């Protein structure tokens, strides 16, 4: 059995793998179809600003026949973790309507106030973050609410350059409340554990463009790791990384071709 043959499931990052700053990467849609013929797959994203339904719609819009149960966001991973441990808990959201919707879909009660009586505060990056939201989240955490973050990415890429990410907002809430957030998204375990559960795989591989979030996080969670060079990382950086990927390919299309030739 070759190294490629051992993979029985794929967890595909989105930005830098399927699309880049919103623009589809050439050959990615066809590559996803070929990978799906070989093994089950899921799509991963740390971006908490859209619902899973919205991501599925975007994927279908570029020719990827994605299904809802194949889509895993950091929002969904956070919601699943909290709902599993505290069913029906009250949650104050420092984040987008999409994040609130994901939390509510698991039976959690999303409230519009901070302060006493709130069980959890969940932080996700969004452009509407303001002082009132910070104050309400701080008050709830100082009153005893547990603090969760969808991810801690400090920035995220756009066509116009980098913008502040969830991590920047999490830092503000942590500083004001004096508490450290638990994190569900990559590179932390909850995201990868949720992906493994969806895949039902014994030897899954994560395919990503980030050496820390995708490769480091995936390796730490027991995934095989495949780095694509269509996003953030370079081959030279992979050679000197503290956690080196098991496989490096130019892009998703090159991975699909290598699997077909194997």
C-alpha positions as CSV (number, residue, x, y, z in Angstrom):
1,X,0.0,0.0,0.0
2,X,1.4,3.4,-1.0
3,X,1.3,6.5,1.1
4,X,-1.6,7.9,-1.0
5,X,-3.6,4.7,-0.7
6,X,-3.8,4.8,3.1
7,X,-6.1,7.9,3.1
8,X,-9.7,7.0,3.7
9,X,-11.1,10.5,4.2
10,X,-10.3,14.1,3.4
11,X,-10.8,17.2,5.4
12,X,-10.5,20.1,2.9
13,X,-9.7,23.7,4.1
14,X,-11.5,26.3,1.9
15,X,-9.5,29.5,1.6
16,X,-6.3,28.8,-0.2
17,X,-7.4,25.3,-1.2
18,X,-10.8,25.6,-3.0
19,X,-10.9,29.4,-3.4
20,X,-8.5,32.2,-2.6
21,X,-9.9,35.5,-1.1
22,X,-13.3,34.5,-2.7
23,X,-12.1,33.6,-6.2
24,X,-12.2,29.9,-7.2
25,X,-8.8,28.2,-7.7
26,X,-8.4,26.7,-11.1
27,X,-9.2,23.0,-11.2
28,X,-10.5,22.8,-7.6
29,X,-14.1,21.9,-8.4
30,X,-13.0,19.0,-10.6
31,X,-10.5,17.9,-8.1
32,X,-13.1,17.8,-5.3
33,X,-15.2,15.5,-7.5
34,X,-12.3,13.2,-8.1
35,X,-11.4,13.1,-4.4
36,X,-15.0,12.3,-3.5
37,X,-15.0,9.3,-5.8
38,X,-12.1,7.9,-3.7
39,X,-13.2,8.6,-0.1
40,X,-15.6,10.7,2.0
41,X,-14.8,14.3,2.5
42,X,-15.7,17.3,4.6
43,X,-15.0,21.0,4.1
44,X,-13.4,23.1,6.9
45,X,-13.3,26.8,7.5
46,X,-12.4,28.9,10.5
47,X,-14.4,31.8,9.2
48,X,-17.5,32.3,11.4
49,X,-19.2,35.0,9.4
50,X,-21.4,32.7,7.3
51,X,-23.7,29.7,8.1
52,X,-23.0,26.2,6.8
53,X,-25.9,26.7,4.4
54,X,-24.3,29.8,3.0
55,X,-21.0,28.1,2.5
56,X,-22.7,25.1,0.8
57,X,-24.4,27.6,-1.6
58,X,-21.1,29.3,-2.4
59,X,-19.5,25.9,-3.1
60,X,-22.3,24.8,-5.4
61,X,-22.0,28.2,-7.1
62,X,-18.5,27.3,-8.3
63,X,-19.4,23.8,-9.3
64,X,-18.7,21.8,-6.1
65,X,-21.7,19.5,-5.3
66,X,-21.4,20.0,-1.5
67,X,-23.9,18.8,1.0
68,X,-24.8,20.4,4.4
69,X,-23.4,17.5,6.4
70,X,-20.1,17.9,4.6
71,X,-19.6,21.5,5.8
72,X,-17.9,22.2,9.1
73,X,-17.3,25.8,10.3
74,X,-15.6,26.9,13.5
75,X,-19.1,28.3,14.5
76,X,-20.6,24.8,14.1
77,X,-17.8,23.1,16.0
78,X,-18.2,25.6,18.8
79,X,-21.9,25.1,18.9
80,X,-21.6,21.3,19.0
81,X,-19.1,21.4,21.8
82,X,-21.2,23.6,24.0
83,X,-24.5,21.9,23.3
84,X,-22.9,18.5,24.0
85,X,-21.6,19.6,27.4
86,X,-24.5,22.0,28.4
87,X,-27.7,21.3,26.5
88,X,-30.1,24.3,26.4
89,X,-27.5,26.7,27.9
90,X,-27.9,30.5,27.5
91,X,-25.3,32.1,25.2
92,X,-24.4,35.7,24.5
93,X,-22.8,36.1,21.1
94,X,-20.0,38.6,20.3
95,X,-20.2,38.0,16.6
96,X,-22.4,37.7,13.5
97,X,-26.0,36.7,13.0
98,X,-24.6,33.6,11.3
99,X,-22.8,32.6,14.5
100,X,-25.9,33.1,16.5
101,X,-27.9,31.0,14.1
102,X,-25.4,28.1,14.3
103,X,-25.6,28.2,18.1
104,X,-29.4,28.4,18.1
105,X,-29.7,25.5,15.7
106,X,-28.2,23.1,18.4
107,X,-30.9,24.0,20.9
108,X,-28.8,26.6,22.8
109,X,-30.7,29.8,23.9
110,X,-29.1,32.9,22.3
111,X,-29.7,36.0,24.5
112,X,-29.3,39.6,23.7
113,X,-27.9,40.8,27.0
114,X,-24.7,40.3,28.9
115,X,-24.2,40.2,32.7
116,X,-25.4,37.6,35.3
117,X,-27.5,34.6,34.2
118,X,-25.6,34.0,31.0
119,X,-23.9,30.6,30.8
120,X,-21.5,31.2,27.8
121,X,-20.0,34.0,25.8
122,X,-19.0,33.0,22.3
123,X,-16.8,35.2,20.2
124,X,-16.5,35.2,16.4
125,X,-15.0,37.8,14.1
126,X,-17.4,40.2,12.3
127,X,-17.3,43.7,11.0
128,X,-20.0,45.0,13.4
129,X,-18.0,44.5,16.6
130,X,-18.3,47.6,18.8
131,X,-17.8,48.8,22.4
132,X,-21.3,47.9,23.5
133,X,-20.8,44.3,22.4
134,X,-17.4,44.2,24.2
135,X,-18.9,45.6,27.4
136,X,-21.8,43.1,27.4
137,X,-19.5,40.2,26.8
138,X,-17.1,41.3,29.5
139,X,-19.9,41.7,32.0
140,X,-21.2,38.2,31.3
141,X,-17.8,36.6,31.7
142,X,-17.0,38.6,34.8
143,X,-20.3,37.4,36.2
144,X,-19.4,33.7,35.7
145,X,-20.1,32.9,32.0
146,X,-17.6,30.5,30.3
147,X,-15.7,32.2,27.4
148,X,-15.4,30.4,24.0
149,X,-13.9,31.6,20.8
150,X,-14.6,30.1,17.3
151,X,-10.9,30.6,16.5
152,X,-8.0,32.9,17.3
153,X,-6.8,33.8,13.8
154,X,-5.4,37.4,14.2
155,X,-6.1,38.4,10.6
156,X,-7.8,37.0,7.5
157,X,-7.0,37.6,3.8
158,X,-9.2,39.6,1.4
159,X,-8.8,40.8,-2.1
160,X,-7.7,44.2,-0.6
161,X,-5.3,42.8,1.9
162,X,-5.4,41.5,5.5
163,X,-8.2,42.5,7.9
164,X,-8.5,42.0,11.7
165,X,-9.7,38.5,12.4
166,X,-11.5,36.8,15.3
167,X,-8.3,36.6,17.4
168,X,-8.2,40.4,17.6
169,X,-11.7,40.6,19.0
170,X,-11.0,37.6,21.4
171,X,-8.0,39.5,22.7
172,X,-10.2,42.5,23.6
173,X,-12.7,40.3,25.4
174,X,-10.0,38.4,27.2
175,X,-8.3,41.6,28.3
176,X,-11.5,43.2,29.6
177,X,-12.7,40.1,31.4
178,X,-9.5,38.8,32.7
179,X,-10.3,35.3,31.4
180,X,-8.8,33.1,28.7
181,X,-11.1,31.7,26.0
182,X,-11.4,28.1,25.0
183,X,-11.0,27.7,21.3
184,X,-12.9,25.3,19.0
185,X,-11.5,26.1,15.5
186,X,-8.2,25.2,13.9
187,X,-5.6,24.5,15.1
188,X,-7.4,23.2,18.2
189,X,-8.7,19.7,18.6
190,X,-12.5,20.3,18.6
191,X,-12.6,21.2,14.9
192,X,-10.6,18.2,13.9
193,X,-12.4,15.8,16.2
194,X,-15.7,17.0,14.7
195,X,-14.3,16.4,11.2
196,X,-13.2,12.9,12.1
197,X,-16.6,12.1,13.4
198,X,-18.2,13.3,10.2
199,X,-15.8,11.3,8.0
200,X,-16.0,8.1,10.0
201,X,-12.4,7.5,8.8
202,X,-9.5,5.7,10.5
203,X,-6.8,7.3,8.4
204,X,-8.1,10.8,7.4
205,X,-5.9,13.5,5.8
206,X,-6.3,17.2,6.2
207,X,-5.6,19.3,3.1
208,X,-4.7,22.9,3.8
209,X,-2.5,25.9,2.9
210,X,-1.5,26.9,6.5
211,X,1.5,25.3,8.2
212,X,0.3,26.2,11.7
213,X,-3.6,26.0,11.5
214,X,-4.0,23.1,9.0
215,X,-0.7,21.1,9.1
216,X,0.3,21.6,12.8
217,X,-3.3,21.3,14.0
218,X,-4.1,18.3,11.8
219,X,-1.0,16.5,12.9
220,X,-1.7,17.1,16.5
221,X,-5.1,15.6,16.1
222,X,-3.8,12.5,14.4
223,X,-4.5,13.4,10.8
224,X,-2.2,12.8,7.9
225,X,-1.3,16.2,6.5
226,X,-1.2,17.5,2.9
227,X,0.0,21.0,2.2
228,X,-1.1,22.8,-1.0
229,X,1.0,25.7,-2.3
230,X,-2.0,27.6,-3.7
231,X,-2.5,29.7,-0.6
232,X,-0.3,31.0,2.2
233,X,2.7,28.7,2.6
234,X,5.6,28.0,0.3
235,X,7.6,24.8,-0.3
236,X,10.7,26.5,1.3
237,X,8.6,27.2,4.5
238,X,7.4,23.7,4.6
239,X,11.0,22.4,4.6
240,X,11.8,24.3,7.8
241,X,8.4,24.1,9.6
242,X,8.3,22.7,13.1
243,X,5.7,20.3,11.9
244,X,6.4,19.2,8.3
245,X,3.5,18.0,6.1
246,X,3.4,14.4,5.0
247,X,2.9,15.5,1.4
248,X,3.3,18.8,-0.5
249,X,1.5,19.5,-3.8
250,X,1.0,22.5,-5.9
251,X,-2.8,22.6,-5.5
252,X,-5.9,20.5,-5.2
253,X,-5.8,19.5,-8.8
254,X,-2.3,18.2,-8.4
255,X,-3.4,16.1,-5.4
256,X,-6.3,14.6,-7.4
257,X,-3.9,13.8,-10.3
258,X,-1.4,12.1,-7.9
259,X,-4.1,10.0,-6.4
260,X,-5.4,9.0,-9.9
261,X,-1.9,8.0,-11.0
262,X,-1.1,6.0,-7.8
